Amino acid sequence: MSLLAIMTPRTRLVTTTGEANLASLRAVFSQARFQHVPVVDSMDRVVGIVSVKDYFKELSPMMEAASEQAIGLMMRSRKVSQVMSAPVFTVAPETSIRQAASTLVERNISCLLVTDAQQRLLGLVSWKDLMKAALLAKPKPAQPPA
């Protein structure tokens, strides 16, 4: 089975651009179930990814000492490109689930962006997607001893 069968397709993903500000991500992370937001250019090519972890890592130094107004100003002035992870490791849609799982473990990451040959975003597959696929996979029948 390939990633195409289990990934969240592009049509169901929320994306952003590098020029967007952090304030625009607040609603995405607080109202949507997404933990990762792909960052794309005007041609829908992947240029980075920003996670909930990246978002809060940026905010955390200010949370206790800064006023709500100062935090709001920082969120409106900070660009996604300043906090996103880039370059992003991408995979082809025909990548096997086993290879994707191996990549997540080897690189210590929690999701992979699925792209075409031109690096245009096709979807996203997370470690949860891989776990669901593994749990739902039909076990192979046991071979009798020879």
Contact map, one row per residue, 1 for C-alpha under 8 A:
11101000000000000000000000000000000000000000000000000000000000000000000000000000000000000000000110000000000000000000000000000000000000000000000000
11111100000000000000000000000000000000000000000000000000000000000000000000000000000000000000111110000000000000000000000000000000000000000000000000
11111110000000000000000000000000000000000000000000000000000000000000000000000000000000000000111110010000000000000100000000001000000000000000000000
01111110000000000000000000000000000000000000000000000000000000000000000000000000000000000000110000000000000000000000000000000000000000000000000000
11111110000000000000000000000000000000000000000000000000000000000000000000000000000000000000000000000000000000000000000000000000000000000000000000
01111111000000000000000000000000000000000000000000000000000000000000000000000000000000000000000000000000000000000000000000001000110010000000000000
00111111100000000000000000000000000000000000000000000000000000000000000000000000000000000000000000000000000000000000000000111100100000000000000000
00000111110110000000000000000000000000000000000000000000000000000000000000000000000000000000000000000000000000000000000000111000000000000000000000
00000011111110000000000000000000000000000000000000000000000000000000000000000000000000000000000000000000000000000000000001110000000000000000000000
00000001111110000000000000000000000000000000000000000000000000000000000000000000000000000000000000000000000000000000000011110000000000000000000000
00000000111110000000000000000000000000000000000000000000000000000000000000000000000000000000000000000000000000000000000000000000000000000000000000
00000001111111000000000000000000000000000000000000000000000000000000000000000000000000000000000000000000000000000000000000000000000000000000000000
00000001111111100000000000000000000010000000000000000000000000000000000000000000000000000000000000000000000000000000000000110000000000000000000000
00000000000111110000000000010000000011000000000000000000000000000000000000000000000000000000000000000000000000000000000000000000000000000000000000
00000000000011111000000000000000000011110000000000000000000000000000000000000000000000000000000000000000000000000000000000000000000000000000000000
00000000000001111101000000000000000011110000000000000000000000000000000000000000000000000000000000000000000000000000000000000000000000000000000000
00000000000000111111000000000000000000111000000000000000000000000000000000000001100000000000000000000000000000000000000000000000000000000000000000
00000000000000011111000000000000000000111000001000000000000000000000000000000011110000000000000000000000000000000000000000000000000000000000000000
00000000000000001111100000000000000000000000000000000000000000000000000000000011100000000000000000000000000000000000000000000000000000000000000000
00000000000000011111110100000000000000000000000000000000000000000000000000000011100000000000000000000000000000000000000000000000000000000000000000
00000000000000000011111110000000000000000000000000000000000000000000000000111111000000000000000000000000000000000000000000000000000000000000000000
00000000000000000001111111000000000000000000000000000010000000000000000000111111000000000000000000000000000000000000000000000000000000000000000000
00000000000000000000111111100000000000000000000000000000000000000000000100110000000000000000000000000000000000000000000000000000000000000000000000
00000000000000000001111111110000000000000000000000000000000000000000000000000000000000000000000000000000000000000000000000000000000000000000000000
00000000000000000000111111111000000000000000000000000000000000000000000000000000000000000000000000000000000000000000000000000000000000000000000000
00000000000000000000011111111100000000000000000000000000000000000000000000000000000000000000000000000000000000000000000000000000000000000000000000
00000000000000000000001111111111000000000000000000000000000000000000000000000000000000000000000000000000000000000000000000000000000000000000000000
00000000000001000000000111111111010000000000000000000000000000000000000000000000000000000000000000000000000000000000000000000000000000000000000000
00000000000000000000000011111111111000000000000000010000000000000000000000000000000000000000000000000000000000000000000000000000000000000000000000
00000000000000000000000001111111100000000000000000000000000000000000000000000000000000000000000000000000000000000000000000000000000000000000000000
00000000000000000000000000111111100000000000000000000000000000000000000000000000000000000000000000000000000000000000000000000000000000000000000000
00000000000000000000000000111111110000000000000000000000000000000000000000000000000000000000000000000000000000000000000000000000000000000000000000
00000000000000000000000000001111111000000000000000000000000000000000000000000000000000000000000000000000000000000000000000000000000000000000000000
00000000000000000000000000011001111110000000000000000000000000000000000000000000000000000000000000000000000000000000000000000000000000000000000000
00000000000000000000000000001000111110000000000000110000000000000000000000000000000000000000000000000000000000000000000000000000000000000000000000
00000000000000000000000000000000011111000000000011110000000000000000000000000000000000000000000000000000000000100000000000000000000000000000000000
00000000000011110000000000000000011111100000000011100000000000000000000000000000000000000000000000000000000000000000000000000000000000000000000000
00000000000001110000000000000000000111110000011111000000000000000000000000000000000000000000000000000000000000001000000000000000000000000000000000
00000000000000111100000000000000000011111000011111000000000000000000000000000000000100000000000000000000000000000000000000000000000000000000000000
00000000000000111100000000000000000001111111111100000000000000000000000000000000000000000000000000000000000000000000000010000000000000000000000000
00000000000000001100000000000000000000111111111000000000000000000000000000000000000000000000000000000000000000000000000000000000000000000000000000
00000000000000000000000000000000000000011111100000000000000000000000000000000000000000000000000000000000000000000000000000000000000000000000000000
00000000000000000000000000000000000000011111100000000000000000000000000000000000000000000000000000000000000000000000000100000000000000000000000000
00000000000000000000000000000000000000011111110000000000000000000000000000000000000000000000000000000000000000000000000110000000000000000000000000
00000000000000000000000000000000000000011111111000000000000000000000000000000000000000000000000000000000000000000000011110000000000000000000000000
00000000000000000000000000000000000001111001111100000000000000000000000000000000000000010000000000000000000000000010001110000000000000000000000000
00000000000000000100000000000000000001111000111110000000000000000000000000000000000001110000000000000000000000000000000000000000000000000000000000
00000000000000000000000000000000000001110000011111000000000000000000000000000000100111110000000000000000000000000000000000000000000000000000000000
00000000000000000000000000000000000111100000001111100000000000000000000000000000000111010000000000000000000000000000000000000000000000000000000000
00000000000000000000000000000000000111100000000111110110000000000000000000000001001110000000000000000000000000000000000000000000000000000000000000
00000000000000000000000000000000001110000000000011111110000000000000000000000000000100000000000000000000000000000000000000000000000000000000000000
00000000000000000000000000001000001100000000000001111111000000000000000000000000000000000000000000000000000000000000000000000000000000000000000000
00000000000000000000000000000000000000000000000000111111100000000000000000000000000000000000000000000000000000000000000000000000000000000000000000
00000000000000000000000000000000000000000000000001111111110000000000000000000000001100000000000000000000000000000000000000000000000000000000000000
00000000000000000000010000000000000000000000000001111111111000000000000000000000001000000000000000000000000000000000000000000000000000000000000000
00000000000000000000000000000000000000000000000000011111111100000000000000000000000000000000000000000000000000000000000000000000000000000000000000
00000000000000000000000000000000000000000000000000001111111110000000000000000000000000000000000000000000000000000000000000000000000000000000000000
00000000000000000000000000000000000000000000000000000111111110000000000000000000001000000000000000000000000000000000000000000000000000000000000000
00000000000000000000000000000000000000000000000000000011111111100000001000000000000000000000000000000000000000000000000000000000000000000000000000
00000000000000000000000000000000000000000000000000000001111111110000000000000000000000000000000000000000000000000000000000000000000000000000000000
00000000000000000000000000000000000000000000000000000000111111110000000000000000000000000000000000000000000000000000000000000000000000000000000000
00000000000000000000000000000000000000000000000000000000001111111100001000000000000000000000000000000000000000000000000000000000000000000000000000
00000000000000000000000000000000000000000000000000000000001111111100001000000000000000000000000000000000000000000000000000000000000000000000000000
00000000000000000000000000000000000000000000000000000000000111111100000000000000000000000000000000000000000000000000000000000000000000000000000000
00000000000000000000000000000000000000000000000000000000000001111110000000000000000000000000000000000000000000000000000000000000000000000000000000
00000000000000000000000000000000000000000000000000000000000001111111111000000000000000000000000000000000000000000000000000000000000000000000000000
00000000000000000000000000000000000000000000000000000000000000001111111000000000000000000000000000000000000000000000000000000000000000000000000000
00000000000000000000000000000000000000000000000000000000000000000111111100000000000000000000000000000000000000000000000000000000000000000000000000
00000000000000000000000000000000000000000000000000000000000000000111111110000000000000000000000000000000000000000000000000000000000000000000000000
00000000000000000000000000000000000000000000000000000000000000000111111111000000000000000000000000000000000000000000000000000000000000000000000000
00000000000000000000000000000000000000000000000000000000001001100111111111100000000000000000000000000000000000000000000000000000000000000000000000
00000000000000000000001000000000000000000000000000000000000000000001111111110000000000000000000000000000000000000000000000000000000000000000000000
00000000000000000000000000000000000000000000000000000000000000000000111111111000000000000000000000000000000000000000000000000000000000000000000000
00000000000000000000000000000000000000000000000000000000000000000000011111111100000000000000000000000000000000000000000000000000000000000000000000
00000000000000000000111000000000000000000000000000000000000000000000001111111100000000000000000000000000000000000000000000000000000000000000000000
00000000000000000000111000000000000000000000000000000000000000000000000111111110000000000000000000000000000000000000000000000000000000000000000000
00000000000000000000110000000000000000000000000000000000000000000000000011111110000000000000000000000000000000000000000000000000000000000000000000
00000000000000000000110000000000000000000000000000000000000000000000000001111111010000000000000000000000000000000000000000000000000000000000000000
00000000000000000111110000000000000000000000000000000000000000000000000000011111111000000000000000000000000000000000000000000000000000000000000000
00000000000000001111110000000000000000000000000001000000000000000000000000000111111100000000000000000000000000000000000000000000000000000000000000
00000000000000001111000000000000000000000000000100000000000000000000000000000011111100000000000000000000000000000000000000000000000000000000000000
00000000000000000100000000000000000000000000000000000000000000000000000000000111111100000000000000000000000000000000000000000000000000000000000000
00000000000000000000000000000000000000000000000001000110010000000000000000000011111110000000000000000000000000000000000000000000000000000000000000
00000000000000000000000000000000000000100000000111100100000000000000000000000001111111000000000000000000000000000000000000000000000000000000000000
00000000000000000000000000000000000000000000000111000000000000000000000000000000001111110000000000000000000000000000000000000000000000000000000000
00000000000000000000000000000000000000000000001110000000000000000000000000000000000111110000000000000000000000000000000000000000000000000000000000
00000000000000000000000000000000000000000000001100000000000000000000000000000000000011111000000000000000000000000000000000000000000000000000000000
00000000000000000000000000000000000000000000011110000000000000000000000000000000000011111100000000000000000000001000000000000000000000000000000000
00000000000000000000000000000000000000000000000000000000000000000000000000000000000000111110000000000000000000011000000000000000000000000000000000
00000000000000000000000000000000000000000000000000000000000000000000000000000000000000011111000000000000000000011110001000000000000000000000000000
00000000000000000000000000000000000000000000000000000000000000000000000000000000000000001111101000010000000000011110000000000000000000000000000000
00000000000000000000000000000000000000000000000000000000000000000000000000000000000000000111111000000000000000000111100000000000000000000000000000
01110000000000000000000000000000000000000000000000000000000000000000000000000000000000000011111000000000000000000111000001000000000000000000000000
01110000000000000000000000000000000000000000000000000000000000000000000000000000000000000001111100000000000000000000000000000000000000000000000000
01100000000000000000000000000000000000000000000000000000000000000000000000000000000000000011111110110000000000000000000000000000000000000000000000
11100000000000000000000000000000000000000000000000000000000000000000000000000000000000000000011111110000000000000000000000000000000000000000000000
11100000000000000000000000000000000000000000000000000000000000000000000000000000000000000000001111111000000000000000000000000000010000000000000000
00000000000000000000000000000000000000000000000000000000000000000000000000000000000000000000000111111100000000000000000000000000000000000000000000
00000000000000000000000000000000000000000000000000000000000000000000000000000000000000000000001111111110000000000000000000000000000000000000000000
00100000000000000000000000000000000000000000000000000000000000000000000000000000000000000010001111111111000000010000000000000000000000000000000000
00000000000000000000000000000000000000000000000000000000000000000000000000000000000000000000000011111111100000000000000000000010010000000000000000
00000000000000000000000000000000000000000000000000000000000000000000000000000000000000000000000001111111110000000000000000000000000000000000000000
00000000000000000000000000000000000000000000000000000000000000000000000000000000000000000000000000111111111000000000000000000000000000000000000000
00000000000000000000000000000000000000000000000000000000000000000000000000000000000000000000000000011111111111110000000000000010000000000000000000
00000000000000000000000000000000000000000000000000000000000000000000000000000000000000000000000000001111111110000000000000000000000000000000000000
00000000000000000000000000000000000000000000000000000000000000000000000000000000000000000000000000000111111100000000000000000000000000000000000000
00000000000000000000000000000000000000000000000000000000000000000000000000000000000000000000000000000011111110000000000000000000000000000000000000
00000000000000000000000000000000000000000000000000000000000000000000000000000000000000000000000000000001111111000000000000000000000000000000000000
00000000000000000000000000000000000000000000000000000000000000000000000000000000000000000000000000000001101111110000000000000000000000000000000000
00000000000000000000000000000000000000000000000000000000000000000000000000000000000000000000000000000001000111110000000000000110000000000000000000
00000000000000000000000000000000000100000000000000000000000000000000000000000000000000000000000000000001000011111000000000011110000000000000000000
00000000000000000000000000000000000000000000000000000000000000000000000000000000000000001110000000010001000011111100000000011100000000000000000000
00000000000000000000000000000000000001000000000000000000000000000000000000000000000000011110000000000000000000111110000011111000000000000000000000
00100000000000000000000000000000000000000000000000000000000000000000000000000000000000000111100000000000000000011111000011111000000000000000000000
00000000000000000000000000000000000000000000010000000000000000000000000000000000000000000111100000000000000000001111111111100000000000000000000000
00000000000000000000000000000000000000000000000000000000000000000000000000000000000000000001100000000000000000000111111111000000000000000000000000
00000000000000000000000000000000000000000000000000000000000000000000000000000000000000000001000000000000000000000011111100000000000000000000000000
00000000000000000000000000000000000000000000100000000000000000000000000000000000000000000000000000000000000000000011111100000000000000000000000000
00000000000000000000000000000000000000000000110000000000000000000000000000000000000000000100000000000000000000000011111110000000000000000000000000
00000000000000000000000000000000000000000011110000000000000000000000000000000000000000000000000000000000000000000011111111000000000000000000000000
00000000010000000000000000000000000000010001110000000000000000000000000000000000000000000000000000000000000000001111001111100000000000000000000000
00000000110000000000000000000000000000000000000000000000000000000000000000000000000000000000100000000000000000001111000111110000000000000000000000
00000011110010000000000000000000000000000000000000000000000000000000000000000000000000000000000000000000000000001110000011111000000000000000000000
00000011110010000000000000000000000000000000000000000000000000000000000000000000000000000000000000000000000000111100000001111100000000000000000000
00100111000000000000000000000000000000000000000000000000000000000000000000000000000000000000000000000000000000111100000000111110110000000000000000
00000010000000000000000000000000000000000000000000000000000000000000000000000000000000000000000000000000000001110000000000011111110000000000000000
00000000000000000000000000000000000000000000000000000000000000000000000000000000000000000000000000001001000001100000000000001111111000000000000000
00000000000000000000000000000000000000000000000000000000000000000000000000000000000000000000000000000000000000000000000000000111111100000000000000
00000110000000000000000000000000000000000000000000000000000000000000000000000000000000000000000000000000000000000000000000001111111110000000000000
00000100000000000000000000000000000000000000000000000000000000000000000000000000000000000000000010001000000000000000000000001111111111000000000000
00000000000000000000000000000000000000000000000000000000000000000000000000000000000000000000000000000000000000000000000000000011111111100000000000
00000000000000000000000000000000000000000000000000000000000000000000000000000000000000000000000000000000000000000000000000000001111111110000000000
00000100000000000000000000000000000000000000000000000000000000000000000000000000000000000000000000000000000000000000000000000000111111111000000000
00000000000000000000000000000000000000000000000000000000000000000000000000000000000000000000000000000000000000000000000000000000011111111000000000
00000000000000000000000000000000000000000000000000000000000000000000000000000000000000000000000000000000000000000000000000000000001111111000000000
00000000000000000000000000000000000000000000000000000000000000000000000000000000000000000000000000000000000000000000000000000000000111111100000000
00000000000000000000000000000000000000000000000000000000000000000000000000000000000000000000000000000000000000000000000000000000000011111110000000
00000000000000000000000000000000000000000000000000000000000000000000000000000000000000000000000000000000000000000000000000000000000000011111000000
00000000000000000000000000000000000000000000000000000000000000000000000000000000000000000000000000000000000000000000000000000000000000001111100000
00000000000000000000000000000000000000000000000000000000000000000000000000000000000000000000000000000000000000000000000000000000000000000111110000
00000000000000000000000000000000000000000000000000000000000000000000000000000000000000000000000000000000000000000000000000000000000000000011111000
00000000000000000000000000000000000000000000000000000000000000000000000000000000000000000000000000000000000000000000000000000000000000000001111100
00000000000000000000000000000000000000000000000000000000000000000000000000000000000000000000000000000000000000000000000000000000000000000000111110
00000000000000000000000000000000000000000000000000000000000000000000000000000000000000000000000000000000000000000000000000000000000000000000011111
00000000000000000000000000000000000000000000000000000000000000000000000000000000000000000000000000000000000000000000000000000000000000000000001111
00000000000000000000000000000000000000000000000000000000000000000000000000000000000000000000000000000000000000000000000000000000000000000000000111
